Amino acid sequence: MSSSPICAPATALLPSAVALVRISGPGLSDVLAPLVVLPEPRVASLRTLRWGGFRERALVLFFPGPASYTGEDVVELQMHGNPLLVRRLLGHLGTLGVRLAEPGEFTRRALLNGKQELLETEALRDLVAAETDTQIRLAQARAGAQPEWIAEARRTLAPWMARAEAAVDYGEEEGISLNMKDLASDLAPLCARFHVEQRRAQAARHLRDGLRLALTGRPNAGKSTLFNALAGEDRAIVTEIPGTTRDVLEVRCEWRGLPLRLFDTAGLRDTEDPLERLGVARVGPILEAADLILHLIPAMDEGKDAVLTRALAPFGGKVLEIRTFGDVALVPGVVIAAHQGDLDALEGALKDRLLGGLGPDACLGALATDRQGALLDDLARQVDLLMGLEAGCPPELPASLLQGAWGLLARLTGEDRAESALDALFSGFCLGK
């Protein structure tokens, strides 16, 4: 990546009291000399910026590299929050050889210059994108040091890698061999830990992305009442008239520590109402994308609706039946009474089905991105294969598997990183980050 100076607004280009422009690159004292005389390092100083007929008073901070966010010289300009004024300044910086940064390029430089680790960078991206308190806490818990189990894995694998290499290179001459029983014994705690982390990572990914719940059922099954109860506000119209919901309603919220993406769908039934039929037609794609489909059935209904049974048949594995109006009739299963706030059974069912029985606090510090989860799955499979090797197998086989596991750990932490993976990561950042 080029080390040419870059700049970007670190605050939104909207009318505001203060706007922040961030600049990073080598030799900024000389580069910015036509615009401003930089103050002493880490001392906020009021300076006058002069360019193209403009004269702007700004608070200037200078962080010389390598002791800065990016590892390069970094300058921050706090100026009046007029969007046009900020654009004019950015344009002038271009004439000084300071180009506009690509999304996430400041943080990318911090990573490449050793100021951050990859796992920390991914946590920072999730922190910026978080929409609920739980998502913020999950991101913050991953923003510090690497998880201890990664260091434990390396301590366990390193000596066995050395023995395996020695067995491959000098085994026949020196009589060096691998005791597969001892290898399996040493790897057993690591294997168990990987599987625990897989379970935590799956739950953490659901929390990071938000649990996508589609509410379905016949008209007047209590969908809108439950939707409003989970959302904590009256977003859907609730009446005794069937077919009130004509379109899909969506809301993002946090309920009992669970980040939710709720979809209230039109009641599924055969209808001649053209508007209602349009609403029913839009339900299919919502059900496809949902993590869990809540099939609401009033407790007083004696059987299942035939139309609903046909419609939900393709999604059997992710359909959860919820009996509504549980205060009216006693029935088995997951029973709620949303109009009375009785939703404990639903909370337990969501945690069991989507979080593997874990609560949000149990997921703090867990791996949470698709990239991390895929590498963790590969690690677990690699160690499972090592555990299953039989005595007397060629030493090249465990040596290859051990090297593969070590390489997966390096990719997970970012010590062995592909450029394409970094492109995907930083495309999700804003310009000034």
Secondary structure, 3 states (H helix, E strand, C coil): CCCCCEEEECCCCCCEEEEEEEEEECCHHHHCCCCCCCCCCCCCEEEEEEECCEEEEEEEEEECCCCCCCCCEEEEEEEEECHHHHHHHHHHHHHCCCEECCCCHHHHHHHHCCCCCHHHHHHHHHHHHCCCHHHHHHHHHCCCCCCHHHHHHHHHHHHHHHHHHHHHHHHHHHCCCCCHHHHHHHHHHHHHHHHHHHHHHHHHHHHHHCEEEEEEECCCCCHHHHHHHHHCCCCCCCCCCCCCCCCCEEEEEEECCEEEEEEECCCCCCCCCHHHHHHHHCHHHHHHHCCEEEEEEECCCCCCCHHHHHHHHHHHHHEEEEEECCCCCCCCCEECEHHHCECHHHHHHHHHHHHCCCCHHHHCCCCCCHHHHHHHHHHHHHHHHHHCCCCCCCCHHHHHHHHHHHHHHHHHHCCCCCHHHHHHHHCCCCCCC
